[in-house]
């Protein structure tokens, strides 16, 4: 598998395109809840064998947890990262609780970003449903704190991610 480093401009452009896709789906399916899945992969290589292992595990997890309530599932395997869009009949708050459960309980869940998108195209925050902020991959601080302060190096994060994926693959 070839891996390619992406530029900051490509990453920003992919975020804009993801937001446009989210709005398109919200408008096309106004009486549903949109769940958007991406893979957390620090660094400038967003698509490699590790990220695809995480992506496939994440898609399997959302399919299982939203089983019987899914209207549509669209997947996009992009150089800028894997994306999946699930439309469900569940209310947004219930879907957000399920998303948090997936992120908190799956062995690779800390590497999943499972967002429930509101009508304006913005993710519903964990705090809005009484859930605690996500923890850092390496320490017990809030992930947001460590990200903003660059508490850990990319090498430390990538090493931890590789360990998590290796342990998961050995179990499966």
C-alpha positions, 0 to 999 in steps of 0.5 A: 500500500502506498502512503502519501503525505498530505499538505495542510491545504489538502487537509483543510480542503477535505474538512470543507468538503466533509462539511459540504457533504454533511450539509448535503445529507442533512438537506437530503434527509431532513427527518433523520440524524447524521452520524459522521465517522472519521479516524484519528490519525495524527501526522501528515499521513492519514491513509495507511494500513493502520488507519484502514484497520481502524476505519474498518473496525469503526464502520463495523462498530457503528453498523452493529450499534445502529443496527435496525435504525440505519437508513443509509451508510456511505463510505469514502476512502480518501488520501486525507482520511477515511470517512463514513456517513450514517443516517439513522432514525434515532433522535440526535441525543440517543445517537450521541449517547451511542457514539460516545459508547462506541468511542469509550468501549471499543478497543480502538474507540479512542481512535474513532471520531464518531460525531452526531451532526446538528441541523447547522452542520456542527458536531454535538459536543459530549458535554451537551448530553452530560458525557465527560470530555475525551481523555488523551491517548497517553495520559489522563488529561483531557485530549483537548488540553494535550493537543493544544499544548503539544504535550506529547510528540507526534512520535509518542502518539504514533507509537501509542496508536501502533501499539493499540492497533497491534493489540487489537489485531492480535485479539481479532 
